[in-house]
Amino acid sequence: MNSGAKDLGPRSRLGWVKSFVLIPIAWFMTIGAPAFYFVGVEERYPNGWLNGVGTFYSVIAMAAAIYACYLFTQRRQNPRRTGHILAALQLVFPVGPVLAIVLPRYIRTQPAKDGIYMSGFYGVSLIVTMARDLLGQSTDTSILRSLMNVDDTDGGGPISITSLISIFLITFLLPIGLGYWEASRDALEETEGRLFEQVGQLKQRDVQLEEKEHQLGQTSERLEETSVRLEQTSEELEERSRASEEMEYELSRKEEREIMARDIHDTVGHRLSLVSLHAGVLEMLAQDDELKDKAVQVRQEAQQAVDELRGLVHVMRNPAKRTDTFDYDNYEMTDLADVIEHVLGAGHPVSSSVFVTDPEKALGLLTKSTYRIVQELLTNAIKHAPGEIVRVKVKGGPGQGLNISVANPVTGGVRGAGLNSGPADGFALTPHDPQDSASSTSVPQSGESALTTREGGARVGGLTGIKERALAMGGWVLVTEEDGEFRVDAWLPWEKGSAAE
């Protein structure tokens, strides 16, 4: 089948009728047309050489007629090629309107434009065929004259133009009309087939849509159930998170208070015991009654202070025992630089700078608080910025106070590296504005909250112990993050004239 041709499918009943009835009639007419021409050769060409040419032409026309009869049987296999050859034979030889046999199928199977061209060519060749047939003067040499029963040789009169036009229109319009009628019928059947196919597809899609709608309904129900469970889980997680933060905060406070209670008991309690002991010795050695009474009063006040201190320590202490990995009692302020390098920062990149005036004069409580603050800040910095250099600076002396600064880079997108949690912009921890402070960092104003932030006072569990210790000693803590560096500055008071005993 040529490009653009239509497949007509199995042969219909009408096709069988045309094959077994119309085709034999077409064969008879096709063979009869050159026979009429051959009989009228002498009448058309009375001269000798023209008569010979006419006879030869009649023989060729008979061969063309036989070939045309063969082509009738090939109209289904290749209607385009068959139509073109029959059109040429009809135009050149007296074989009759042979194209009319193939023209309906040609119109049905070929594109509409080609069907119009072939119909026009058929009309032209039909005019030529009729004109060539009318060259015969008698009913024996002309098929048209035989049909109209008009014999020009015996003065039968002229041919009726109306009859001639009628024969032309019937011969011309009948195959064309039949072809377009069959083409429209084929198009209608094809359209019906497509409609039935589309209806079937639509029904199938309806079934699929119903199934998908059912699945979507089930999925929607599952999503709603999952959403409810997620909301419940989220609320539970939030409650647990808040409870965990509060517990962590309380545990941190209790832990630091236990350590502070122990430090206070070890230092202040020891000194009050010494005061009580010296007052008792003075009471025994005093000769003056007034001096003896004063010594007794001092001893009693010292003993009362020890008792009150023990009560305060009992309140601050947590019954749970705490085991420290670092024993502060074995070190003094003079050992701070070595302890930072070789003990607290061992195995980690730590850059330390320690400048302390008269470190041997530092009180035990100040020394322990300094070690505790440095240890906490180093631990947090190493934890949140592993592998990064941690810078530690300690500077101060009697009358100046002690400035402690620990800084580390912010890595891995963690804001506030060196803290367990906290804001990135910075916050301050302070009890009041210290007097006579030589701190190099800015100090928050007096009256501020002990834990204030630029974001509304967020609680920071990692600095809770440092805050408690600094507040207990009258110092402050400042936390900032700037240019990719997290920094904690602390100041502890160191009164001039105080010395370790």
C-alpha positions as CSV (number, residue, x, y, z in Angstrom):
1,M,0.0,0.0,0.0
2,N,1.4,3.4,-1.0
3,S,1.9,6.2,1.5
4,G,-1.3,8.0,2.3
5,A,-3.5,5.0,1.1
6,K,-6.2,3.6,3.3
7,D,-6.6,0.0,4.2
8,L,-10.2,-1.0,3.4
9,G,-10.0,-4.3,5.3
10,P,-11.8,-7.6,4.2
11,R,-13.8,-7.5,1.0
12,S,-17.5,-6.7,1.5
13,R,-20.5,-8.3,-0.2
14,L,-20.7,-5.4,-2.6
15,G,-17.1,-6.0,-3.5
16,W,-17.8,-9.6,-4.4
17,V,-20.8,-8.4,-6.5
18,K,-18.5,-6.0,-8.4
19,S,-15.9,-8.6,-8.9
20,F,-18.1,-11.3,-10.3
21,V,-20.7,-9.2,-12.1
22,L,-19.3,-5.8,-13.1
23,I,-15.8,-6.9,-13.9
24,P,-16.9,-9.3,-16.7
25,I,-19.1,-6.6,-18.1
26,A,-16.1,-4.2,-18.1
27,W,-14.0,-6.8,-19.8
28,F,-16.6,-7.2,-22.6
29,M,-16.9,-3.5,-23.1
30,T,-13.1,-2.9,-23.0
31,I,-12.5,-5.7,-25.6
32,G,-15.5,-4.5,-27.7
33,A,-14.2,-0.8,-27.9
34,P,-11.1,-1.6,-30.1
35,A,-13.2,-4.1,-32.1
36,F,-15.6,-1.3,-33.1
37,Y,-12.6,0.8,-33.9
38,F,-11.0,-2.0,-36.0
39,V,-14.2,-2.4,-38.1
40,G,-14.3,1.3,-38.9
41,V,-10.7,1.6,-40.0
42,E,-11.5,1.6,-43.7
43,E,-14.3,4.1,-43.1
44,R,-12.1,6.5,-41.2
45,Y,-8.9,6.1,-43.3
46,P,-9.8,5.3,-46.9
47,N,-6.3,6.0,-48.2
48,G,-3.9,3.1,-48.4
49,W,-1.0,4.0,-46.0
50,L,-3.4,5.5,-43.4
51,N,-5.5,2.4,-43.6
52,G,-2.4,0.4,-42.7
53,V,-1.5,2.7,-39.8
54,G,-5.1,2.5,-38.6
55,T,-5.0,-1.3,-38.7
56,F,-1.8,-1.4,-36.8
57,Y,-3.1,1.1,-34.2
58,S,-6.2,-1.1,-33.8
59,V,-4.1,-4.2,-33.1
60,I,-2.1,-2.2,-30.5
61,A,-5.4,-1.0,-29.0
62,M,-6.6,-4.6,-28.7
63,A,-3.4,-5.5,-26.8
64,A,-3.9,-2.4,-24.6
65,A,-7.5,-3.5,-23.9
66,I,-6.3,-7.0,-22.9
67,Y,-3.7,-5.4,-20.6
68,A,-6.5,-3.2,-19.2
69,C,-8.6,-6.2,-18.4
70,Y,-5.6,-7.7,-16.5
71,L,-5.2,-4.4,-14.6
72,F,-8.8,-4.6,-13.4
73,T,-7.8,-7.6,-11.3
74,Q,-5.0,-5.6,-9.7
75,R,-7.0,-2.7,-8.6
76,R,-7.1,-3.9,-4.9
77,Q,-3.4,-4.6,-4.7
78,N,-2.2,-1.3,-6.0
79,P,-5.0,1.1,-6.9
80,R,-2.7,4.1,-7.4
81,R,-0.5,2.4,-10.0
82,T,-3.5,0.7,-11.7
83,G,-5.4,4.0,-12.0
84,H,-2.4,5.9,-13.5
85,I,-1.8,3.2,-16.2
86,L,-5.5,2.9,-17.1
87,A,-5.8,6.7,-17.3
88,A,-3.0,6.7,-19.9
89,L,-4.5,3.8,-21.8
90,Q,-7.9,5.5,-21.9
91,L,-6.4,8.7,-23.2
92,V,-4.2,7.1,-25.9
93,F,-6.1,4.1,-27.1
94,P,-9.8,3.4,-28.0
95,V,-10.4,1.1,-25.0
96,G,-13.4,2.9,-23.6
97,P,-13.8,4.5,-20.2
98,V,-11.6,1.9,-18.4
99,L,-10.6,4.3,-15.7
100,A,-14.2,4.3,-14.4
101,I,-13.6,0.7,-13.1
102,V,-10.7,1.7,-10.8
103,L,-11.7,5.4,-10.1
104,P,-14.0,4.6,-7.1
105,R,-11.4,2.6,-5.3
106,Y,-8.7,5.2,-6.2
107,I,-10.8,8.0,-4.5
108,R,-11.4,5.8,-1.4
109,T,-7.8,4.8,-0.9
110,Q,-5.8,7.8,-2.0
111,P,-5.5,11.3,-0.5
112,A,-8.3,13.7,-1.3
113,K,-6.1,15.9,-3.4
114,D,-5.0,13.0,-5.6
115,G,-8.6,11.9,-6.0
116,I,-9.6,15.4,-7.3
117,Y,-6.7,15.4,-9.8
118,M,-7.6,11.9,-11.0
119,S,-11.3,12.8,-11.4
120,G,-10.4,15.8,-13.5
121,F,-8.1,13.7,-15.7
122,Y,-10.8,11.2,-16.1
123,G,-13.2,13.9,-17.3
124,V,-10.7,15.0,-19.9
125,S,-9.8,11.5,-21.1
126,L,-13.6,10.7,-21.3
127,I,-14.1,13.7,-23.6
128,V,-11.3,12.4,-25.8
129,T,-12.7,8.9,-25.8
130,M,-16.2,10.0,-26.8
131,A,-14.8,12.3,-29.6
132,R,-12.6,9.5,-30.9
133,D,-15.6,7.1,-30.9
134,L,-17.8,9.6,-32.8
135,L,-15.4,9.6,-35.7
136,G,-17.2,6.4,-36.7
137,Q,-20.1,7.3,-39.0
138,S,-22.2,4.2,-38.6
139,T,-23.7,2.2,-35.7
140,D,-21.2,-0.5,-36.6
141,T,-18.2,1.6,-36.0
142,S,-19.3,3.8,-33.1
143,I,-20.5,2.6,-29.7
144,L,-22.2,6.0,-29.0
145,R,-24.0,6.0,-32.3
146,S,-25.1,2.4,-31.6
147,L,-26.4,3.4,-28.2
148,M,-28.3,6.4,-29.6
149,N,-29.3,4.5,-32.8
150,V,-28.1,7.4,-35.1
151,D,-26.4,6.3,-38.3
152,D,-24.8,9.2,-40.3
153,T,-24.2,7.1,-43.4
154,D,-27.9,6.8,-44.4
155,G,-28.8,10.4,-43.5
156,G,-30.2,9.5,-40.1
157,G,-29.7,13.1,-38.9
158,P,-27.4,14.7,-36.4
159,I,-26.6,13.3,-33.0
160,S,-28.7,14.7,-30.1
161,I,-26.5,17.0,-28.0
162,T,-28.7,16.4,-25.0
163,S,-28.3,12.7,-25.2
164,L,-24.6,13.0,-25.7
165,I,-24.3,15.3,-22.6
166,S,-26.4,12.9,-20.6
167,I,-24.2,10.0,-21.5
168,F,-21.1,12.0,-20.6
169,L,-22.5,13.1,-17.2
170,I,-23.7,9.6,-16.3
171,T,-20.3,8.1,-17.3
172,F,-18.4,10.8,-15.6
173,L,-20.4,11.3,-12.4
174,L,-21.4,7.7,-11.6
175,P,-17.8,6.4,-10.7
176,I,-16.9,9.6,-9.0
177,G,-20.1,9.7,-6.9
178,L,-19.7,6.1,-6.1
179,G,-16.1,6.6,-5.0
180,Y,-16.9,9.6,-2.7
181,W,-19.9,7.8,-1.3
182,E,-17.8,4.8,-0.4
183,A,-15.1,7.2,1.0
184,S,-17.6,9.0,3.2
185,R,-18.9,5.6,4.3
186,D,-15.4,4.4,5.2
187,A,-14.8,7.7,7.1
188,L,-18.0,7.3,9.0
189,E,-17.2,3.7,9.9
190,E,-13.7,4.7,10.9
191,T,-15.1,7.6,13.0
192,E,-17.6,5.2,14.6
193,G,-14.8,2.8,15.3
194,R,-12.7,5.5,16.9
195,L,-15.7,6.7,18.9
196,F,-16.3,3.2,20.2
197,E,-12.6,2.8,21.0
198,Q,-12.6,6.2,22.8
199,V,-15.8,5.2,24.7
200,G,-14.1,2.0,25.8
201,Q,-11.0,4.0,26.8
202,L,-13.2,6.5,28.7
203,K,-14.9,3.6,30.5
204,Q,-11.6,2.1,31.4
205,R,-10.3,5.5,32.6
206,D,-13.5,5.9,34.7
207,V,-12.8,2.5,36.3
208,Q,-9.1,3.5,36.9
209,L,-10.2,6.9,38.3
210,E,-12.6,5.2,40.7
211,E,-9.8,2.9,41.8
212,K,-7.4,5.9,42.2
213,E,-10.1,7.9,44.0
214,H,-10.6,5.0,46.4
215,Q,-6.8,4.7,46.9
216,L,-6.5,8.4,47.4
217,G,-9.3,8.3,50.0
218,Q,-7.4,5.5,51.8
219,T,-4.2,7.4,51.5
220,S,-5.9,10.6,52.8
221,E,-7.2,8.7,55.8
222,R,-3.8,7.3,56.5
223,L,-2.2,10.8,56.1
224,E,-4.7,12.2,58.5
225,E,-4.0,9.5,61.1
226,T,-0.2,10.0,60.5
227,S,-0.6,13.7,60.9
228,V,-2.5,13.3,64.2
229,R,0.2,10.9,65.5
230,L,2.9,13.3,64.4
231,E,1.2,16.2,66.2
232,Q,0.9,14.0,69.3
233,T,4.6,12.9,69.0
234,S,5.7,16.5,68.4
235,E,3.9,17.6,71.5
236,E,5.4,14.8,73.5
237,L,8.8,15.6,72.2
238,E,8.4,19.3,73.0
239,E,7.3,18.4,76.5
240,R,10.2,15.9,76.9
241,S,12.6,18.5,75.5
242,R,11.4,21.1,78.0
243,A,11.5,18.6,80.8
244,S,15.0,17.6,79.7
245,E,16.2,21.2,79.6
246,E,14.8,22.0,83.0
247,M,16.3,18.8,84.4
248,E,19.6,19.5,82.8
249,Y,19.5,23.0,84.2
250,E,18.6,21.9,87.6
251,L,21.3,19.2,87.6
252,S,23.9,21.6,86.5
253,R,22.9,24.0,89.2
254,K,23.0,21.3,91.8
255,E,26.3,20.0,90.6
256,E,27.9,23.4,90.7
257,R,26.4,24.2,94.1
258,E,27.8,21.0,95.4
259,I,31.3,21.9,94.2
260,M,31.0,25.5,95.5
261,A,29.7,24.1,98.8
262,R,32.7,21.9,99.1
263,D,35.1,24.7,98.2
264,I,33.5,27.1,100.7
265,H,33.6,24.4,103.4
266,D,37.3,23.7,102.7
267,T,38.4,27.3,102.6
268,V,36.1,29.5,104.7
269,G,35.3,26.8,107.2
270,H,39.0,26.1,107.7
271,R,39.8,29.7,108.3
272,L,36.8,30.2,110.7
273,S,38.1,27.1,112.6
274,L,41.5,28.8,112.8
275,V,39.9,32.0,114.0
276,S,37.9,30.0,116.7
277,L,41.1,28.2,117.7
278,H,43.2,31.4,118.0
279,A,40.3,33.0,120.0
280,G,40.3,30.1,122.4
281,V,44.1,30.3,122.9
282,L,43.7,34.1,123.4
283,E,41.0,33.4,126.0
284,M,43.2,31.1,128.0
285,L,46.2,33.4,127.9
286,A,44.4,36.8,128.5
287,Q,45.0,38.4,131.9
288,D,42.6,41.3,131.4
289,D,39.0,40.4,132.0
290,E,37.8,42.7,129.2
291,L,40.2,41.2,126.7
292,K,39.2,37.8,127.9
293,D,35.5,38.6,127.3
294,K,36.3,39.9,123.8
295,A,38.2,36.7,123.1
296,V,35.2,34.6,124.3
297,Q,32.9,36.7,122.1
298,V,35.2,36.2,119.1
299,R,35.4,32.5,119.7
300,Q,31.6,32.2,120.0
301,E,31.0,34.3,116.9
302,A,33.5,32.2,115.0
303,Q,31.9,29.0,116.2
304,Q,28.4,30.4,115.3
305,A,29.7,31.3,111.8
306,V,31.1,27.8,111.4
307,D,27.7,26.4,112.4
308,E,25.8,28.7,110.0
309,L,28.3,27.9,107.2
310,R,27.7,24.2,107.8
311,G,24.0,24.8,107.5
312,L,24.4,26.8,104.4
313,V,26.6,24.1,102.9
314,H,24.1,21.4,103.8
315,V,21.4,23.4,102.0
316,M,23.6,23.9,98.9
317,R,24.9,20.4,98.7
318,N,23.3,17.6,96.7
319,P,23.2,14.3,98.5
320,A,24.6,12.7,95.3
321,K,28.4,12.5,95.4
322,R,30.3,14.0,92.5
323,T,33.6,12.7,91.3
324,D,35.9,15.2,89.7
325,T,38.6,14.1,87.2
326,F,40.7,17.1,88.2
327,D,41.9,17.7,91.8
328,Y,42.2,21.4,92.4
329,D,43.7,21.0,95.8
330,N,47.1,19.9,94.4
331,Y,47.7,23.1,92.4
332,E,48.2,26.7,93.2
333,M,47.8,29.9,91.0
334,T,51.6,29.7,90.2
335,D,51.0,26.4,88.4
336,L,48.1,27.7,86.2
337,A,50.2,28.0,82.9
338,D,51.6,24.5,83.2
339,V,48.3,23.0,84.2
340,I,46.6,24.5,81.1
341,E,49.2,23.3,78.7
342,H,49.9,19.8,80.1
343,V,46.8,18.8,82.0
344,L,43.6,20.6,81.0
345,G,44.5,21.0,77.3
346,A,46.7,18.0,76.9
347,G,46.3,16.4,73.5
348,H,44.5,19.4,72.0
349,P,45.8,22.5,70.1
350,V,45.7,25.1,73.0
351,S,47.4,28.5,72.9
352,S,47.7,29.9,76.4
353,S,48.9,33.2,77.7
354,V,49.0,33.6,81.6
355,F,50.2,36.9,83.2
356,V,49.3,36.9,86.9
357,T,51.0,39.3,89.3
358,D,51.9,37.8,92.7
359,P,50.2,34.5,92.0
360,E,51.4,33.1,95.3
361,K,49.1,35.7,97.1
362,A,45.9,34.3,95.5
363,L,43.4,32.9,98.0
364,G,42.4,29.3,97.8
365,L,38.8,30.0,96.7
366,L,40.0,32.3,93.9
367,T,42.5,29.7,92.7
368,K,39.9,26.9,92.7
369,S,37.3,29.1,90.9
370,T,39.9,30.1,88.3
371,Y,40.8,26.5,87.7
372,R,37.1,25.5,87.6
373,I,36.2,28.2,85.1
374,V,39.2,27.5,82.8
375,Q,38.5,23.7,82.9
376,E,34.8,24.2,82.0
377,L,35.5,26.6,79.1
378,L,38.3,24.4,77.7
379,T,36.1,21.3,77.9
380,N,33.3,22.9,76.0
381,A,35.5,24.5,73.4
382,I,37.3,21.3,72.7
383,K,34.0,19.5,72.5
384,H,32.3,21.9,70.1
385,A,35.3,22.9,68.0
386,P,37.5,19.7,67.8
387,G,40.8,20.1,66.2
388,E,40.6,23.9,66.2
389,I,43.0,26.1,68.2
390,V,41.6,27.3,71.5
391,R,43.1,30.5,72.8
392,V,43.3,31.0,76.6
393,K,44.3,34.2,78.3
394,V,44.5,34.8,82.0
395,K,45.7,38.2,83.3
396,G,45.4,40.1,86.6
397,G,46.7,40.5,90.1
398,P,45.8,41.8,93.5
399,G,43.7,45.0,93.3
400,Q,43.0,44.4,89.6
401,G,41.0,41.3,89.7
402,L,41.5,38.3,87.4
403,N,40.5,38.4,83.7
404,I,39.9,35.0,82.1
405,S,39.3,34.8,78.3
406,V,38.7,31.6,76.2
407,A,38.1,31.8,72.5
408,N,37.6,29.2,69.7
409,P,36.5,29.3,66.0
410,V,32.8,28.6,65.2
411,T,32.9,25.4,63.1
412,G,30.3,23.1,61.4
413,G,27.6,25.8,61.4
414,V,27.3,25.4,65.2
415,R,26.4,28.8,66.7
416,G,27.9,29.4,70.1
417,A,30.6,26.8,69.9
418,G,31.9,26.0,73.3
419,L,28.5,26.0,74.9
420,N,25.9,23.3,75.4
421,S,23.3,25.7,74.1
422,G,22.9,29.5,73.8
423,P,22.4,32.5,71.5
424,A,24.9,33.5,68.9
425,D,24.8,37.3,69.3
426,G,26.1,37.2,72.9
427,F,24.9,37.6,76.5
428,A,26.2,38.8,79.8
429,L,26.2,37.2,83.3
430,T,26.9,39.7,86.1
431,P,25.8,40.6,89.6
432,H,26.8,44.2,89.5
433,D,29.3,46.7,88.0
434,P,32.6,45.9,89.8
435,Q,34.5,48.7,91.2
436,D,38.2,49.3,90.6
437,S,38.2,46.7,87.8
438,A,40.9,46.6,85.3
439,S,39.0,44.3,83.0
440,S,39.7,44.7,79.3
441,T,36.2,43.7,78.3
442,S,33.0,45.7,78.5
443,V,30.9,45.1,81.6
444,P,27.1,45.0,81.7
445,Q,25.4,47.8,83.6
446,S,24.3,47.4,87.2
447,G,20.8,46.1,87.8
448,E,20.7,43.9,84.7
449,S,19.5,40.3,85.0
450,A,22.1,37.8,86.1
451,L,21.6,36.1,82.7
452,T,20.6,38.5,79.9
453,T,20.8,38.1,76.2
454,R,20.1,40.1,73.0
455,E,17.4,37.6,72.1
456,G,15.4,38.1,75.3
457,G,17.2,36.3,78.1
458,A,17.7,32.7,76.9
459,R,19.0,30.2,79.4
460,V,22.4,28.6,78.7
461,G,23.0,25.4,80.5
462,G,26.8,25.2,79.7
463,L,27.6,28.4,81.6
464,T,25.3,27.8,84.6
465,G,28.2,26.7,86.8
466,I,30.5,29.6,85.7
467,K,27.6,32.0,86.4
468,E,27.0,30.6,89.8
469,R,30.6,30.7,90.8
470,A,31.2,34.2,89.4
471,L,28.1,35.6,91.1
472,A,29.1,34.0,94.4
473,M,32.5,35.8,94.2
474,G,31.1,39.1,93.0
475,G,32.4,38.7,89.4
476,W,30.8,38.6,86.0
477,V,30.8,36.7,82.7
478,L,30.5,38.0,79.1
479,V,29.8,35.8,76.1
480,T,30.2,37.1,72.5
481,E,30.4,35.7,68.9
482,E,31.9,37.8,66.2
483,D,33.8,37.3,62.9
484,G,33.5,33.5,63.2
485,E,34.9,33.4,66.7
486,F,33.2,32.4,70.0
487,R,34.6,34.0,73.1
488,V,33.9,33.9,76.8
489,D,35.3,36.6,79.1
490,A,35.1,36.3,82.9
491,W,36.3,38.6,85.7
492,L,36.8,37.5,89.3
493,P,37.6,40.0,92.1
494,W,41.0,39.9,93.8
495,E,41.2,42.5,96.6
496,K,44.4,44.2,97.2
497,G,46.1,43.1,100.4
498,S,44.5,39.7,100.6
499,A,47.0,36.8,100.7
500,A,46.9,33.1,101.0
501,E,47.6,31.7,104.4
